[in-house]
Amino acid sequence: MEDNESSPKYELTPLDHEAHPKGDTKRGGWITLPFIAGSMLAMGLAINGTTTNLQIYLIKEYNMESIDATQIAYIVRGSLYLVPLGGAILSDAYFGCFPVILAGAAINVLAFVLLTLSAALPSLRPPHCPTASASCQKGTAGQLAVMYGAMFLLTIGTGGTRFNMATMGADQFSSSRDQDTFFNWYFVFLYASFMVGDTAIVYLQDGVSWALGFGVCLAAMAFSLLMLLMGTRFYRMPAPKGSPYSELACVVVAAVRKGRVDVGARYYVGNDAAAVDSDSVGAPSKRLRFLNRAAMITASDNFLETSGGAGHGTSGSRQQCTVQQVEDLKSLLAVFPLWSSGIMLSVSIGVMIGMIILQALTMDRSVGHHRFKIPAGSMGVCSVAAFIAVTPVLDRVAFPLWRRIAGVPPSALQRVGLGHVVNVAGMVVAALVERRRLTIVHLLHGEAAAGWVTPMSVLWLVFPIAIVGIGEALNFPGNMAFYYMEFPKALRSLATAMAPLLIAMGFYFSTLFVDVVRRVTAWLPGNINQGRLDNMYWTLAAAATINFGYFLLCAGRYKYQNQSTTMADC
């Protein structure tokens, strides 16, 4: 067990001293936070407010059926988290974070230009239909092309911006302590922007004017681009070191080509030492031993000894890889089982996000003496609010208490595991709330009436959404910190894209899950008052419980690659 200095501290104060190399004191550090945070806030409120309300926009303005609009929203939101993987690859291999972020922000501006035009020009959407029915005119191919084109640009732009910003922000600091603190702040700012988007932007779009709402988003994206540019002279911008992915692929190729060669006792390390023995410091690890063949020196590799240089192995032969390249690939493969255990958790959250909006449309959304009507698309803000509210409590109360009791703070995997448990509880509560709503529907015989509103307050939905938000506060920052610490340095952008990739898989599989449920059961008809949405929540709770067992198995077998990050394993 490492001493306290080697363990990441969970703090939300950016006032600590900056730890930078002496020659790099003029760039990076906490002075960059206002520019990164300002850009993130403006960008996040525009993108999240729009994607959260996309479901409602398609139903009300494009006359789509509710379940079809929900599935389209799943695909769009999934793409917003999948495309960042491509942005991470471009950053790591070719351009660095800042140019990719800059290009993404400019593309996002173009996306909101199209969205604003689609809402402002009647010719770009079908005639308004006051009540949902089969007779309502659907969008034409041209009208839908404009909408889908805007969504395509938004996903491409977001791929270059949202989570590359996490990497660029972490690159401004040298100590793991400051980096871990930044990640906490990163999620606070990100979710704060989500909160504003889910409330103010959704209200402007749905309650005032879609054109005005998208216009405000356009202005916010332009402001985000401006803030990003204003901080240019302060950013630390590590140069990309070429594509690490081709090197990883070469490890597989070399290992396969040497598959029938007897395992040797010497391995290429790629420096002046040229080779090490199998029992020496710097030799490849024993796990996934087949891959060690890629770095093994065979009789055909005598050029390593006769050429007098260490660099000829990789440049002169694609079959010869260094020990470090082999270990980098092993790190990725070792993390994959743990990563896969997060897919089911993301599916349950994704399904809830879409279904909560449909539930809200059938419930009493009036609150207060003036009977203010809560926009259905704003219900997701409860999850964001819970995330923001509980993060300081975890940071200042729960984690220090854990440390006093256990002697060490909770590890990243332990935080993720607790997030799994809380998520299961959220699904159970969601099933119970929906069961109550359906009971009222049946008692008042409201099943057959189209658009019938259940006399049950929409605030009942706050309970399951808030619980899931608390689970996210444990799960996603823990995942982000875990991948960043465990991935090779050359793949740090990919590391910060791994948690978003989980969310993407969650939304895509949510689409598949909903489609299977519609085909196999009668739980999800067009009118959810006639369905059994509670059964779907119970199914998700059961699947998430089984998945938690899988996570425990993976976490119990995992061995940290970076030993300095080990605090207390699951």
C-alpha positions as CSV (number, residue, x, y, z in Angstrom):
1,M,0.0,0.0,0.0
2,E,1.4,3.4,-1.0
3,D,1.7,6.3,1.3
4,N,-0.9,9.1,1.3
5,E,1.0,11.3,-1.1
6,S,0.8,8.7,-3.9
7,S,-3.0,8.3,-3.5
8,P,-5.2,10.8,-5.4
9,K,-7.0,13.3,-3.1
10,Y,-10.6,14.0,-3.6
11,E,-10.8,17.7,-3.4
12,L,-12.8,20.4,-5.1
13,T,-10.6,23.4,-4.4
14,P,-8.3,24.6,-7.2
15,L,-6.3,26.9,-4.9
16,D,-3.5,24.5,-4.3
17,H,0.0,25.1,-5.6
18,E,0.7,24.1,-9.2
19,A,3.1,21.4,-9.8
20,H,4.8,21.9,-13.1
21,P,8.3,21.3,-14.5
22,K,10.5,24.3,-14.0
23,G,10.7,25.0,-17.7
24,D,6.9,25.0,-18.2
25,T,5.7,27.4,-15.6
26,K,4.3,29.9,-18.1
27,R,1.7,27.5,-19.5
28,G,-0.9,25.3,-17.9
29,G,-2.2,25.3,-14.4
30,W,-5.4,26.6,-12.8
31,I,-5.2,29.8,-14.8
32,T,-6.6,27.8,-17.7
33,L,-9.7,26.7,-15.8
34,P,-11.9,29.8,-16.4
35,F,-11.4,29.5,-20.2
36,I,-12.0,25.7,-20.3
37,A,-14.9,25.9,-17.9
38,G,-16.5,28.9,-19.7
39,S,-16.3,27.1,-23.0
40,M,-17.6,23.9,-21.5
41,L,-20.6,25.6,-19.8
42,A,-21.7,27.4,-22.9
43,M,-21.2,24.4,-25.1
44,G,-22.9,21.9,-22.7
45,L,-26.0,24.0,-22.1
46,A,-26.6,24.3,-25.9
47,I,-25.9,20.7,-26.8
48,N,-27.6,19.0,-23.8
49,G,-30.6,21.3,-23.9
50,T,-31.2,20.5,-27.5
51,T,-30.6,16.8,-27.3
52,T,-32.7,16.5,-24.2
53,N,-35.6,18.2,-25.9
54,L,-35.1,16.5,-29.3
55,Q,-37.7,13.9,-28.4
56,I,-40.3,16.6,-27.8
57,Y,-39.3,18.5,-30.9
58,L,-39.8,15.5,-33.1
59,I,-43.1,14.7,-31.5
60,K,-44.6,18.2,-31.6
61,E,-43.0,19.8,-34.7
62,Y,-42.4,16.7,-36.9
63,N,-45.5,14.8,-35.8
64,M,-43.6,11.6,-35.0
65,E,-45.0,8.8,-32.9
66,S,-43.6,9.0,-29.3
67,I,-41.7,5.6,-29.3
68,D,-40.2,6.3,-32.7
69,A,-39.1,9.8,-31.6
70,T,-37.6,8.2,-28.4
71,Q,-35.6,5.7,-30.4
72,I,-34.2,8.5,-32.7
73,A,-33.2,10.5,-29.7
74,Y,-31.4,7.4,-28.3
75,I,-29.4,7.1,-31.5
76,V,-28.5,10.8,-31.6
77,R,-27.5,10.9,-27.9
78,G,-25.5,7.6,-28.3
79,S,-23.7,9.1,-31.3
80,L,-22.8,12.2,-29.2
81,Y,-20.9,9.9,-26.9
82,L,-19.5,7.5,-29.5
83,V,-18.0,10.0,-31.9
84,P,-15.6,11.4,-29.2
85,L,-13.7,8.1,-29.6
86,G,-12.8,9.2,-33.1
87,G,-11.9,12.7,-31.8
88,A,-9.7,11.1,-29.2
89,I,-7.9,9.0,-31.8
90,L,-7.2,12.1,-34.0
91,S,-5.9,14.0,-30.9
92,D,-3.7,11.2,-29.7
93,A,-2.2,10.3,-33.1
94,Y,-2.1,13.4,-35.3
95,F,-3.2,16.8,-34.1
96,G,-3.3,17.1,-30.4
97,C,-6.4,18.1,-28.4
98,F,-6.6,21.9,-29.0
99,P,-6.9,21.8,-32.9
100,V,-9.5,19.0,-32.7
101,I,-11.5,20.9,-30.1
102,L,-11.3,24.1,-32.1
103,A,-12.6,22.4,-35.3
104,G,-15.4,20.7,-33.4
105,A,-16.6,23.9,-31.9
106,A,-16.8,25.5,-35.3
107,I,-18.8,22.6,-36.7
108,N,-21.2,22.8,-33.7
109,V,-21.8,26.5,-34.7
110,L,-22.9,25.3,-38.2
111,A,-25.1,22.7,-36.7
112,F,-27.0,25.2,-34.6
113,V,-27.4,27.5,-37.7
114,L,-29.3,24.6,-39.4
115,L,-31.4,23.9,-36.3
116,T,-32.3,27.6,-35.9
117,L,-33.4,27.7,-39.6
118,S,-35.4,24.5,-39.3
119,A,-37.4,26.1,-36.4
120,A,-37.7,29.6,-38.0
121,L,-38.7,28.6,-41.5
122,P,-42.1,26.9,-41.8
123,S,-41.1,25.3,-45.1
124,L,-38.5,23.2,-43.3
125,R,-41.0,21.3,-41.1
126,P,-44.5,19.8,-41.6
127,P,-47.7,21.7,-40.7
128,H,-48.4,21.9,-37.0
129,C,-50.8,19.2,-35.8
130,P,-52.6,20.2,-32.5
131,T,-53.3,16.6,-31.4
132,A,-51.3,13.5,-32.1
133,S,-53.1,11.3,-34.6
134,A,-52.4,9.1,-37.6
135,S,-53.8,11.8,-39.9
136,C,-51.0,14.3,-39.0
137,Q,-48.7,15.0,-41.9
138,K,-45.2,13.7,-41.4
139,G,-42.0,15.4,-42.4
140,T,-41.0,15.2,-46.1
141,A,-37.6,13.7,-47.1
142,G,-36.2,17.2,-47.6
143,Q,-37.4,18.5,-44.2
144,L,-36.0,15.4,-42.4
145,A,-32.7,15.8,-44.4
146,V,-32.2,19.2,-42.9
147,M,-33.0,17.9,-39.4
148,Y,-30.8,14.9,-39.7
149,G,-28.0,17.0,-41.3
150,A,-28.0,19.3,-38.3
151,M,-27.9,16.3,-35.9
152,F,-25.0,14.8,-38.0
153,L,-23.0,18.0,-37.7
154,L,-23.8,18.2,-34.0
155,T,-22.4,14.7,-33.4
156,I,-19.3,15.4,-35.4
157,G,-18.6,18.6,-33.7
158,T,-19.3,17.2,-30.2
159,G,-16.9,14.3,-31.1
160,G,-14.1,16.8,-31.3
161,T,-15.0,18.9,-28.3
162,R,-16.8,17.5,-25.3
163,F,-14.4,14.9,-23.9
164,N,-11.2,16.0,-25.6
165,M,-11.6,19.0,-23.2
166,A,-11.2,16.6,-20.3
167,T,-7.9,15.5,-21.7
168,M,-6.7,19.0,-22.5
169,G,-7.7,20.1,-19.0
170,A,-5.9,17.3,-17.3
171,D,-2.8,18.0,-19.5
172,Q,-2.5,21.4,-17.8
173,F,-1.4,19.7,-14.6
174,S,1.6,17.6,-13.7
175,S,0.5,16.0,-10.4
176,S,-2.0,13.2,-10.2
177,R,-3.5,15.1,-7.3
178,D,-4.3,18.2,-9.4
179,Q,-5.5,16.0,-12.3
180,D,-7.9,14.1,-10.0
181,T,-9.2,17.4,-8.6
182,F,-9.7,18.7,-12.2
183,F,-11.7,15.7,-13.1
184,N,-14.1,16.3,-10.2
185,W,-14.4,20.0,-11.3
186,Y,-14.8,18.9,-14.9
187,F,-17.9,16.8,-14.1
188,V,-19.3,19.6,-11.9
189,F,-19.0,22.1,-14.8
190,L,-20.3,19.6,-17.3
191,Y,-23.3,18.7,-15.2
192,A,-24.0,22.4,-14.3
193,S,-24.2,23.1,-18.0
194,F,-26.6,20.2,-18.4
195,M,-28.7,21.6,-15.6
196,V,-29.0,25.0,-17.3
197,G,-29.7,23.3,-20.7
198,D,-32.4,21.0,-19.2
199,T,-34.2,23.9,-17.6
200,A,-33.7,27.3,-19.3
201,I,-33.0,26.1,-22.8
202,V,-35.8,23.5,-22.7
203,Y,-38.2,26.1,-21.4
204,L,-37.3,28.6,-24.1
205,Q,-37.7,25.9,-26.8
206,D,-40.8,24.2,-25.7
207,G,-42.5,27.0,-23.8
208,V,-41.6,30.2,-25.7
209,S,-40.3,29.5,-29.2
210,W,-38.3,26.8,-30.8
211,A,-36.6,29.3,-33.0
212,L,-35.6,31.5,-30.0
213,G,-34.4,28.5,-28.1
214,F,-32.1,27.3,-30.9
215,G,-31.0,30.9,-31.5
216,V,-29.8,31.2,-27.9
217,C,-28.0,27.9,-28.4
218,L,-26.3,29.3,-31.4
219,A,-25.1,32.3,-29.5
220,A,-23.9,30.1,-26.7
221,M,-21.8,28.0,-29.1
222,A,-20.3,31.1,-30.6
223,F,-19.4,32.3,-27.0
224,S,-17.9,28.8,-26.3
225,L,-15.7,29.1,-29.4
226,L,-14.6,32.6,-28.3
227,M,-13.7,31.5,-24.8
228,L,-11.6,28.7,-26.2
229,L,-9.7,31.1,-28.4
230,M,-9.1,33.6,-25.6
231,G,-7.2,31.1,-23.5
232,T,-4.9,30.0,-26.3
233,R,-1.8,31.7,-24.9
234,F,-2.2,30.0,-21.5
235,Y,-2.8,26.4,-22.6
236,R,-0.1,23.7,-22.4
237,M,-0.4,21.8,-25.7
238,P,1.6,18.5,-25.7
239,A,2.6,17.6,-29.2
240,P,1.2,14.3,-30.6
241,K,3.8,11.6,-30.8
242,G,2.4,9.8,-33.8
243,S,-0.2,7.1,-33.9
244,P,0.0,4.7,-31.0
245,Y,-2.8,2.6,-32.5
246,S,-0.7,1.4,-35.5
247,E,2.0,0.3,-33.0
248,L,-0.6,-1.7,-31.0
249,A,-1.8,-3.4,-34.2
250,C,1.8,-4.3,-35.0
251,V,2.0,-6.0,-31.6
252,V,-0.8,-8.4,-32.7
253,V,0.7,-9.0,-36.1
254,A,4.2,-9.7,-34.7
255,A,2.8,-12.0,-32.0
256,V,0.9,-14.0,-34.6
257,R,3.8,-14.2,-37.0
258,K,6.1,-15.5,-34.2
259,G,3.4,-17.8,-32.8
260,R,5.3,-21.0,-33.8
261,V,8.7,-19.7,-32.7
262,D,10.1,-21.1,-29.4
263,V,9.9,-18.5,-26.7
264,G,13.3,-16.9,-26.2
265,A,14.9,-15.5,-23.2
266,R,15.6,-12.0,-24.5
267,Y,13.3,-9.1,-25.3
268,Y,13.7,-5.9,-27.2
269,V,13.3,-2.7,-25.1
270,G,14.0,-0.1,-27.8
271,N,16.8,1.8,-26.1
272,D,20.6,1.7,-25.9
273,A,20.4,-1.5,-23.9
274,A,18.7,-3.1,-26.9
275,A,17.6,-6.3,-25.0
276,V,16.8,-7.6,-21.5
277,D,16.6,-11.1,-20.2
278,S,13.2,-12.6,-19.3
279,D,14.0,-12.4,-15.6
280,S,15.4,-8.9,-15.6
281,V,13.8,-5.6,-14.8
282,G,12.1,-4.3,-17.9
283,A,11.1,-7.7,-19.2
284,P,7.4,-8.2,-20.2
285,S,4.9,-9.2,-17.6
286,K,3.6,-12.8,-17.3
287,R,0.0,-12.0,-18.1
288,L,-1.2,-12.6,-21.7
289,R,2.2,-14.2,-22.4
290,F,1.4,-15.0,-26.0
291,L,1.8,-11.2,-26.8
292,N,5.3,-11.3,-25.3
293,R,6.4,-13.0,-28.6
294,A,6.1,-9.6,-30.3
295,A,9.0,-8.2,-28.3
296,M,11.0,-11.5,-28.3
297,I,14.3,-11.4,-30.1
298,T,14.7,-14.4,-32.4
299,A,17.5,-15.7,-34.6
300,S,16.2,-13.6,-37.5
301,D,16.5,-10.4,-35.4
302,N,20.3,-10.5,-35.2
303,F,20.3,-7.1,-36.8
304,L,19.6,-5.7,-33.3
305,E,23.0,-6.7,-32.2
306,T,24.9,-5.9,-35.4
307,S,23.3,-2.6,-36.4
308,G,24.6,-0.9,-33.3
309,G,21.4,1.0,-32.7
310,A,18.3,0.5,-30.7
311,G,15.9,2.2,-33.0
312,H,16.2,-0.3,-35.9
313,G,14.0,-2.8,-34.4
314,T,10.8,-0.9,-34.8
315,S,11.7,1.0,-37.9
316,G,13.4,-1.8,-39.7
317,S,11.0,-4.7,-39.0
318,R,7.3,-4.6,-38.4
319,Q,7.7,-8.0,-36.7
320,Q,9.8,-6.5,-33.9
321,C,8.1,-4.6,-31.2
322,T,9.3,-3.1,-27.9
323,V,8.4,-4.4,-24.5
324,Q,6.6,-1.1,-23.8
325,Q,4.4,-1.5,-26.9
326,V,3.5,-5.0,-25.7
327,E,2.6,-3.8,-22.2
328,D,0.5,-0.9,-23.6
329,L,-1.7,-3.4,-25.5
330,K,-1.9,-5.6,-22.4
331,S,-3.2,-2.6,-20.5
332,L,-6.0,-2.0,-22.9
333,L,-7.0,-5.7,-23.0
334,A,-6.9,-5.9,-19.2
335,V,-9.3,-3.0,-18.8
336,F,-11.8,-4.3,-21.4
337,P,-13.8,-6.7,-19.1
338,L,-14.3,-3.9,-16.5
339,W,-15.3,-1.5,-19.2
340,S,-17.8,-4.0,-20.6
341,S,-19.5,-4.3,-17.2
342,G,-20.6,-0.7,-17.5
343,I,-22.6,-1.2,-20.6
344,M,-25.7,-2.7,-18.8
345,L,-25.6,0.1,-16.3
346,S,-25.6,2.7,-19.1
347,V,-28.5,0.8,-20.9
348,S,-30.6,1.1,-17.8
349,I,-29.9,4.8,-17.5
350,G,-30.5,5.4,-21.2
351,V,-33.9,3.6,-21.1
352,M,-35.0,5.6,-18.1
353,I,-34.0,8.9,-19.7
354,G,-36.3,8.3,-22.6
355,M,-39.2,6.7,-20.7
356,I,-39.2,9.4,-18.0
357,I,-40.1,12.0,-20.7
358,L,-43.0,9.9,-21.9
359,Q,-44.2,9.3,-18.4
360,A,-44.0,13.1,-17.7
361,L,-46.2,13.8,-20.7
362,T,-49.0,11.7,-19.1
363,M,-48.7,13.2,-15.6
364,D,-49.8,16.4,-13.9
365,R,-46.9,18.8,-14.5
366,S,-48.4,21.9,-12.8
367,V,-46.7,23.2,-9.7
368,G,-47.1,26.3,-7.5
369,H,-50.0,28.8,-7.1
370,H,-49.6,30.1,-10.6
371,R,-49.7,26.5,-11.9
372,F,-46.4,26.7,-13.7
373,K,-46.1,23.7,-16.1
374,I,-42.8,21.8,-16.0
375,P,-41.6,21.0,-19.5
376,A,-41.4,17.2,-19.8
377,G,-37.9,17.4,-21.3
378,S,-36.7,19.1,-18.1
379,M,-37.3,16.1,-15.8
380,G,-33.7,14.9,-16.5
381,V,-32.4,17.9,-14.6
382,C,-33.2,16.1,-11.4
383,S,-30.4,13.6,-12.2
384,V,-28.0,16.4,-12.9
385,A,-29.0,18.3,-9.8
386,A,-28.5,15.2,-7.7
387,F,-25.1,14.7,-9.3
388,I,-23.9,18.2,-8.5
389,A,-25.4,18.2,-5.0
390,V,-23.9,14.9,-3.9
391,T,-20.4,15.3,-5.4
392,P,-19.2,17.8,-2.7
393,V,-20.8,15.7,0.0
394,L,-18.9,12.6,-1.3
395,D,-15.7,14.7,-1.6
396,R,-15.9,16.5,1.8
397,V,-17.8,14.0,4.0
398,A,-18.2,10.5,2.7
399,F,-14.7,9.9,1.2
400,P,-12.8,11.4,4.2
401,L,-15.0,9.3,6.6
402,W,-14.2,6.2,4.5
403,R,-10.5,7.1,4.8
404,R,-10.7,7.4,8.6
405,I,-12.4,4.1,8.9
406,A,-10.5,2.0,6.3
407,G,-7.2,3.9,6.4
408,V,-7.3,4.6,2.7
409,P,-9.7,6.5,0.5
410,P,-12.1,4.5,-1.8
411,S,-10.4,3.3,-5.0
412,A,-11.8,4.3,-8.4
413,L,-13.2,0.7,-8.7
414,Q,-14.9,0.9,-5.4
415,R,-16.7,4.1,-6.3
416,V,-17.8,2.5,-9.6
417,G,-19.1,-0.5,-7.7
418,L,-21.1,1.7,-5.3
419,G,-22.6,3.4,-8.4
420,H,-23.8,0.0,-9.7
421,V,-25.6,-0.6,-6.4
422,V,-27.3,2.8,-6.4
423,N,-28.3,2.4,-10.0
424,V,-30.2,-0.9,-9.2
425,A,-32.0,0.9,-6.4
426,G,-33.0,3.6,-8.9
427,M,-34.5,1.1,-11.3
428,V,-36.5,-0.5,-8.4
429,V,-37.9,2.9,-7.3
430,A,-38.8,3.7,-11.0
431,A,-40.8,0.5,-11.2
432,L,-42.7,1.2,-8.0
433,V,-43.5,4.8,-9.1
434,E,-44.8,3.6,-12.5
435,R,-46.8,0.8,-10.8
436,R,-48.5,3.5,-8.7
437,R,-49.2,5.7,-11.8
438,L,-50.7,2.7,-13.7
439,T,-52.9,1.9,-10.7
440,I,-54.4,5.4,-10.8
441,V,-54.9,5.1,-14.6
442,H,-56.8,1.8,-14.2
443,L,-58.9,3.0,-11.3
444,L,-60.0,6.1,-13.3
445,H,-60.4,4.1,-16.5
446,G,-58.1,6.4,-18.4
447,E,-56.4,3.7,-20.6
448,A,-58.4,4.3,-23.8
449,A,-58.4,8.1,-23.9
450,A,-55.5,9.4,-26.1
451,G,-53.4,12.0,-24.3
452,W,-55.2,11.4,-21.0
453,V,-53.2,13.0,-18.1
454,T,-53.0,11.0,-14.9
455,P,-53.9,13.0,-11.8
456,M,-50.6,12.2,-10.2
457,S,-47.8,14.8,-9.7
458,V,-44.8,14.6,-12.0
459,L,-42.7,15.2,-9.0
460,W,-43.0,11.5,-8.1
461,L,-40.5,10.9,-10.9
462,V,-37.9,13.0,-9.0
463,F,-37.2,10.1,-6.7
464,P,-35.9,7.5,-9.2
465,I,-34.2,10.1,-11.3
466,A,-32.3,11.6,-8.3
467,I,-31.2,8.2,-7.1
468,V,-29.8,7.4,-10.6
469,G,-28.0,10.8,-10.5
470,I,-26.4,9.9,-7.2
471,G,-25.2,6.6,-8.8
472,E,-23.7,8.6,-11.7
473,A,-21.8,10.8,-9.3
474,L,-20.1,7.7,-8.0
475,N,-19.8,5.8,-11.3
476,F,-18.7,8.2,-14.1
477,P,-16.0,10.2,-12.3
478,G,-14.6,7.0,-10.9
479,N,-14.5,5.5,-14.4
480,M,-12.9,8.5,-15.9
481,A,-10.2,8.6,-13.2
482,F,-9.6,4.9,-13.5
483,Y,-9.1,4.8,-17.2
484,Y,-6.9,8.0,-17.2
485,M,-4.6,6.5,-14.5
486,E,-4.4,3.0,-16.0
487,F,-4.0,3.7,-19.7
488,P,-0.6,4.3,-21.3
489,K,0.4,8.0,-21.5
490,A,0.2,7.9,-25.3
491,L,-3.5,7.0,-25.1
492,R,-4.7,9.5,-22.5
493,S,-7.3,11.0,-24.9
494,L,-8.7,7.5,-25.5
495,A,-8.8,7.0,-21.8
496,T,-11.1,9.9,-21.2
497,A,-13.3,8.7,-24.1
498,M,-13.8,5.3,-22.6
499,A,-16.5,6.5,-20.1
500,P,-18.4,8.4,-22.8
501,L,-18.1,5.3,-25.0
502,L,-20.0,3.4,-22.3
503,I,-22.7,6.0,-22.4
504,A,-22.9,5.6,-26.2
505,M,-23.2,1.9,-26.0
506,G,-25.9,2.4,-23.4
507,F,-28.0,4.6,-25.7
508,Y,-27.5,2.3,-28.8
509,F,-28.4,-0.8,-26.8
510,S,-31.3,1.1,-25.3
511,T,-32.7,1.4,-28.8
512,L,-32.2,-2.3,-29.3
513,F,-33.7,-3.1,-25.9
514,V,-36.8,-1.0,-26.5
515,D,-37.3,-2.5,-30.0
516,V,-37.1,-6.1,-28.6
517,V,-39.5,-5.2,-25.8
518,R,-42.0,-3.8,-28.4
519,R,-41.7,-6.9,-30.6
520,V,-41.8,-9.5,-27.9
521,T,-44.2,-8.0,-25.3
522,A,-47.2,-5.7,-25.0
523,W,-45.4,-3.5,-22.4
524,L,-44.8,-0.5,-24.8
525,P,-47.8,0.4,-26.9
526,G,-48.1,3.9,-28.5
527,N,-50.1,4.9,-25.5
528,I,-48.1,4.0,-22.4
529,N,-51.3,4.2,-20.3
530,Q,-52.2,0.9,-21.9
531,G,-48.8,-0.7,-21.3
532,R,-46.7,-2.1,-18.5
533,L,-43.7,0.1,-18.3
534,D,-43.1,-1.0,-14.7
535,N,-42.3,-4.5,-16.0
536,M,-39.5,-3.0,-18.2
537,Y,-38.0,-1.3,-15.1
538,W,-38.2,-4.5,-13.1
539,T,-36.4,-6.3,-16.0
540,L,-33.7,-3.6,-16.0
541,A,-33.3,-3.9,-12.2
542,A,-32.8,-7.7,-12.5
543,A,-30.3,-7.4,-15.4
544,A,-28.4,-4.6,-13.6
545,T,-28.2,-6.9,-10.5
546,I,-26.7,-9.7,-12.5
547,N,-24.3,-7.3,-14.2
548,F,-23.1,-6.1,-10.8
549,G,-22.1,-9.6,-10.0
550,Y,-20.1,-9.6,-13.3
551,F,-18.5,-6.3,-12.3
552,L,-17.4,-7.7,-8.9
553,L,-15.8,-10.7,-10.7
554,C,-13.9,-8.5,-13.1
555,A,-12.8,-6.1,-10.3
556,G,-11.7,-8.9,-8.1
557,R,-9.4,-10.2,-10.8
558,Y,-8.0,-6.9,-12.0
559,K,-4.5,-5.9,-11.2
560,Y,-3.6,-2.2,-11.3
561,Q,-1.1,-1.3,-14.1
562,N,0.0,1.9,-12.3
563,Q,0.8,0.7,-8.8
564,S,0.9,4.2,-7.5
565,T,-2.8,4.5,-8.0
566,T,-3.7,1.5,-6.0
567,M,-5.6,2.4,-2.8
568,A,-7.9,-0.4,-2.0
569,D,-9.2,-2.8,-4.6
570,C,-12.7,-4.0,-4.8
